[in-house]
Amino acid sequence: MHRRNLLRAGVGLAAAGALGVGLRPAAEATAGDHRRYGSPTRWGMSMPGIVSSFRPSGREVALTFDACSGACDMAVLDVLARHRVPATLFLNGHWIDANRQMTRRLAADPLFDIGNHGTRHVPLSVTGRSAYGIAGTRSPGEARDEVVRNHEKIARITGRPPRWFRTGTAHYDDVGVQIVHDAGETPVGFTVNGDAGATARPATIEVALAAARPGSIVLDHMNHPGSGIDAALTEALPRMLAQGWRFVTLDEALGTGPLPVALPRW
């Protein structure tokens, strides 16, 4: 459900946890919202303001995993832990509700960053625009809620507000992108579509990982046990590490400095 892109965007980051706009009911799309944002002019997975790659200092790549809803793929987490490979995990509100204790454990693990994957896992729009048959948010108020309600949930459960946001389906309009920034987060896209929405076979996922270049952000999923993502990682990660690749979180890749890496005990 994704495509590759090589957008490089230098985006200023708001202070962690800062909310540039107050939380209002989704139905309350005020005249002030419309005056402030205007009408959207762009739509898709790549546009100014979305970070889809980073400037590497060497052979660095950032693995990211979306958790949209459903179960936790422990096999994926185990292979990351076994090889001490850090990653950024984008958690949706539905997934958090079903895996609340695991959310706390992941947030406490220095191997991982926790990102915001939206409250309802819908495209971020102000006109209800759809992607893959999923209707998007219909107003600035709904778009704000899609970002801020899950931001607050993650901060409340983990004690740390997220800095990174990836919308459900990875689709945004340009007003939605601005709303994410106003909420104190940075919209994230991807460079490499690693697993085609957890539908790709392990061999295909390995080919996608092999296509990564320094500075790539790779998108995979961690909510489909049995999908074969763990098998692909089991083959690909040791090979990439032996070739001199270094895996980084988005926090490290985009400017907050390295996080301590420790082998988690599940």
N, C-alpha and C positions, 0 to 999 in steps of 0.2 A: 504494500500500500504506500510505498515511499519511492522516491527517486534520488539519484545521487546529485549532489550539487557541490560547488567549490566556493561558495560565497565566503568572503573574509570580511568581517565587520569589526571595527573597533568601537565598542560600545561602553560608555561610562556606566559604572555600577553604582546603584544607590546603596546606602548603608544597609547592612543585613537587618531585616526585620522592619525597615521603615516603610510605611504605607503612605504613598503620596495622595491617595484619595480615601475618603471615609467609606465604610461599608454601608451600603443602602440596599433596600430590597430590590431584587432583580427587576420587578415591574416598574420601578421608579427610574425611568430614563428621562432625565430632566431636560428642560430647554437649555440649561447651562451645559449639559453634556454635549448636546448637538452643536452649540456654538463653539465649544472648546475643541471638539474633535472633527466636526464636519462629516462628510460622507466618505466612505472608503473608495479608494481608487485602484488598489492592488489586492490580489488574492493568490495564495499559493503557499509553498513550503520554503521559498527563498525570496528574500527582499531585504532592503536595508533595515538594520535593527535586529535581525535574527543572526545569531552566531552559529555558523555551520562548520567552522574549522578554526584552527588556531595557529599562531606562529610558533613553530617548534624550535628548540635549541639543538636538537639532534634527531635521532630516529624515535620520535615519540608519537604515540597514538592514544586517544581517549576512548575507552569502551564505555558505552552507556546502555542501560537496560531499562525498558519500560515495564511497569507492572500496572496493567490496565484494570483488570478485575480478576477474581477467581483465586487460584491457589498460588502458593509460593514454590518455585522450582528450586528445591534444595540442592539438586544435582548441579545446577549452574553455580550456586553460591559455593558449593564444596570445591569445585574445580578452580574457581577464583582463589579461594583460601589456600588450596593445596600449592598453588604456584605463586602465592602472594602477589596477585595481580589486582591493583586497585581499580575501582570503577565508580561511576556515578549512576545512582538508581533513581529513576523517576517514578514516584508512587502516586497513583490516582486515589481519590477519596474513597471509592468503593473498595479498592484493594486494601487500603488501610483499615477500613471498618471490619473486613474479614480476617485481617492478619495484624491485629493491633499489637500483640506482644512481639511478633517478629519485627514490626516497624521499630519498636523501641530497641531491639537487639541490633538491628542493622544500623540505626543511628548512632549507637554507642560504639560501633566497631570502627576503628581508625582506618580500615581499608576502604571505606565507602563514604562518598558524599550522598546526601539525600536531596533529590530535586522534586519539584512540584509538577505532577502530571494532570492537574485539573481536578475540579470537584466532581464533575459528571462524565468526563472523558468525551467531550464534544469539540468540534472545530470552533476556533475563536473568531467570531464574526459579530458585527453589530446589525446585520440584516437577516440573520437566519440562514445564511448560505451553507450548503451541505457539501460533504466530502464522503465518498464511498457509501452514500445512502444515509449518512448520519447528519441530522439537522444541527446546525451550529447555533450558538447564542444569538439572540434576536435584537439586542440593544446594548448600549454601553453598560447599563446596569447589570444585565445578565453576563456580559463578558467580564465585568469586574468581579462578580460573584464567583465565576468559574475559576478565577485566579485566587482571589483573596480568601474565600472560605476554606480552600484546601491549604493555602499558606498558613492560616491561623490554626487549622487542625494539626498540621505537621509541627508547628512551633509549640503547640500545647502538649502534644504527645512526646515529642523528642527533646524539648527544651532548646531547640535551635531552629530559627526560621530559615526556610530554603532561600537560596540565591538564584536558582535556575528554574526555568519553566519550559516545559514542552507540552503543547496542547494535544488533546486527543486527535488522532489522524495526522498530526504534524502540520495542519493547515491553519493559516491565519489570514485575516485581512490587515491592511496597514493600520487601521484604527485599533484593532485588537493588539497589534504589536506595541503601539504607544501605551495602551492601557496596562500591559504587562510591565513596561518600564515605569509607569507612574505608580504601580503597586510595589516598586522596590525590587523587582526581579528582572532577570535577563532572559529573553526568549531564545531558545536553543533549537536548532534544526539538526542536520546530520550531513556528513560527507558520504558515508558508505551505508547503504541499506543492507544490514548484515543477514537478516533472516526472513525478510518479506512478511513481516507481521506474524512471525512464528509459524510460517507455513512451508519454509524452505527445507529441503533435505540436508542432512549434515554435510555432504560433499559440496553442496551449493554454498553453504555458509562458510566452509573453509575457503572456497574460491573468493568469496566476497572479502573475507579477512585478508587474504593474500593481495587483494587489490588496494588495500589501504596504503596511503602515502604518509610521510611525516606531516603531522598537523591534522590528520583525519579524526573526525568524530564518528564512531561506529555505533549504529543503532541495532540492538537486539532486544529480546524480551525475556522476562523472568517469571512469567505467570502461566506458563503452559508446560507443566511436567510431562515428560515423555515426548516432547517435540523434537528432540535430537540436538538441541543447541548445546547441551553439555558434552555430547559426543564430539561435536565439531570443535569446541573449545579444548577438549582433552587432546585432540590431535594438533590443533593450530598453535596453542599458547606455548608449549615447550619449543616448538620449531621457531616461532618468532623470537622468543627470549634468546635462543641459541644464536640467532641471526643478529642480535644486538638491539632489538626493539625494546623500548621502555614504555610501560603503560602508566598513564597519569590520570588523575581525576580532573574534572573541570576546574575545581578550585585551584589546583596546581597549574594547569595549563593556561588559565586565564587570569592569573595574577595575584593569588593570595599566598603563594609559597607552598612548599611541600608539606603534606600531612604525614604524621608518623604512620608507618605501616607495620602491623603486627599480625601474626597468624591467629585468626579468630578461633574460638572453641564453641562450636554450635551445641 
